[in-house]
Amino acid sequence: MSLIFEKQMTVTEKHIDANNHVNNVQYVHWVEEIATEHWEAVKHITDYPKDIWMLLDHHIQYKKQVFLGDTLTIRTYPKSPEGIRQPRKVEFYCNDQLVVDSTTLWVLVDAETQKIKRLEGDWLDKL
């Protein structure tokens, strides 16, 4: 499995705000969306296929505006776990230039008990 997951999309009118650029709230939605897509693509090869991730914290740095018709490449990958927290990077590129950079912290939750699971520190190495 590749720890890097990537997709491309074109900015449409529904992504644009009153300032004629991609709405900041849209980036938060995309961060959650790509993290979910990545997990759905790989969870079957982990020890946690029925568990779910919950977002604890996010930080987004906006570097450049993106406009209607622009094509974005969205890249995500998990970083080394920090106790019960799993950091994840999400990067947005337009014309090969980093335009938005996001770092999020997630916890893995047992789908049946709704309790947080502690991951082994090397769980990503096993994939």
C-alpha positions as CSV (number, residue, x, y, z in Angstrom):
1,M,0.0,0.0,0.0
2,S,1.2,3.5,-0.7
3,L,0.8,5.8,2.3
4,I,0.2,8.6,-0.2
5,F,-3.2,9.0,-1.7
6,E,-3.9,11.5,-4.4
7,K,-6.8,12.7,-6.6
8,Q,-7.5,15.6,-9.0
9,M,-10.5,17.7,-9.3
10,T,-11.7,20.8,-11.1
11,V,-13.1,23.8,-9.2
12,T,-16.7,24.4,-10.0
13,E,-19.1,27.2,-9.1
14,K,-20.3,25.4,-6.0
15,H,-16.8,25.7,-4.5
16,I,-16.6,29.5,-5.1
17,D,-17.5,32.1,-2.5
18,A,-18.5,35.8,-2.7
19,N,-14.8,36.7,-3.2
20,N,-14.7,34.6,-6.4
21,H,-12.2,32.1,-5.0
22,V,-12.6,28.7,-3.3
23,N,-14.4,29.1,0.0
24,N,-12.2,28.3,3.0
25,V,-15.0,26.0,4.4
26,Q,-14.7,24.0,1.2
27,Y,-11.1,23.1,2.0
28,V,-12.1,21.7,5.4
29,H,-14.7,19.5,3.6
30,W,-12.1,18.3,1.1
31,V,-9.7,17.5,3.9
32,E,-12.3,15.2,5.5
33,E,-13.4,13.8,2.2
34,I,-9.9,12.7,1.0
35,A,-9.0,11.3,4.4
36,T,-12.1,9.2,4.3
37,E,-11.5,8.1,0.7
38,H,-7.9,7.1,1.6
39,W,-9.1,5.0,4.6
40,E,-11.8,3.3,2.5
41,A,-9.2,2.4,-0.1
42,V,-6.8,0.8,2.5
43,K,-8.7,-0.3,5.6
44,H,-9.2,-3.9,4.3
45,I,-5.4,-4.5,4.6
46,T,-5.2,-3.2,8.2
47,D,-6.0,-4.7,11.5
48,Y,-8.8,-2.2,11.9
49,P,-11.2,-2.6,8.9
50,K,-14.4,-2.0,10.8
51,D,-13.2,1.0,12.9
52,I,-13.7,4.6,12.1
53,W,-11.6,7.8,12.3
54,M,-12.8,10.9,14.1
55,L,-11.3,14.3,13.5
56,L,-9.9,16.0,16.7
57,D,-8.1,19.0,15.4
58,H,-7.2,20.7,12.1
59,H,-4.8,23.4,11.1
60,I,-5.0,24.9,7.6
61,Q,-2.6,27.4,6.0
62,Y,-3.8,29.2,2.9
63,K,-0.9,30.1,0.7
64,K,-2.6,31.2,-2.6
65,Q,-6.1,31.6,-3.9
66,V,-7.7,29.1,-6.3
67,F,-10.4,30.1,-8.8
68,L,-13.2,28.7,-10.9
69,G,-11.9,26.2,-13.5
70,D,-8.6,25.6,-11.7
71,T,-7.5,22.0,-11.4
72,L,-6.4,20.9,-8.0
73,T,-4.2,17.9,-7.0
74,I,-5.1,16.9,-3.5
75,R,-2.5,14.7,-1.8
76,T,-2.8,13.1,1.7
77,Y,-0.7,10.8,3.8
78,P,-0.6,9.8,7.5
79,K,2.4,10.7,9.6
80,S,3.8,8.7,12.6
81,P,1.3,8.3,15.4
82,E,1.5,10.4,18.5
83,G,0.0,8.3,21.3
84,I,-3.7,7.9,20.5
85,R,-3.5,10.7,17.9
86,Q,-2.9,10.0,14.2
87,P,-1.5,13.0,12.3
88,R,-2.4,13.4,8.7
89,K,-1.2,15.8,6.1
90,V,-3.4,17.1,3.2
91,E,-1.8,19.2,0.6
92,F,-3.5,21.1,-2.2
93,Y,-1.6,21.9,-5.4
94,C,-2.6,24.1,-8.4
95,N,-0.2,24.1,-11.3
96,D,2.3,22.1,-9.3
97,Q,2.4,24.9,-6.6
98,L,1.3,24.3,-3.0
99,V,-1.7,26.5,-2.4
100,V,-3.1,25.0,0.8
101,D,-1.4,23.0,3.5
102,S,-3.3,21.1,6.2
103,T,-2.3,19.1,9.3
104,T,-5.0,17.2,11.1
105,L,-5.1,15.0,14.2
106,W,-7.4,12.0,14.2
107,V,-8.3,9.2,16.6
108,L,-9.4,5.7,15.7
109,V,-12.7,4.7,17.3
110,D,-14.0,1.1,17.7
111,A,-17.2,1.1,15.7
112,E,-19.0,-1.2,18.2
113,T,-17.9,0.2,21.6
114,Q,-17.4,3.8,20.4
115,K,-14.2,3.9,22.4
116,I,-10.9,5.3,21.2
117,K,-8.4,2.7,20.2
118,R,-4.7,3.0,20.9
119,L,-2.7,2.2,17.7
120,E,0.7,0.5,17.8
121,G,3.4,3.0,17.1
122,D,4.6,1.1,14.0
123,W,1.1,0.2,12.6
124,L,1.9,2.1,9.4
125,D,5.0,0.1,8.8
126,K,2.9,-3.1,8.7
127,L,0.9,-1.9,5.6
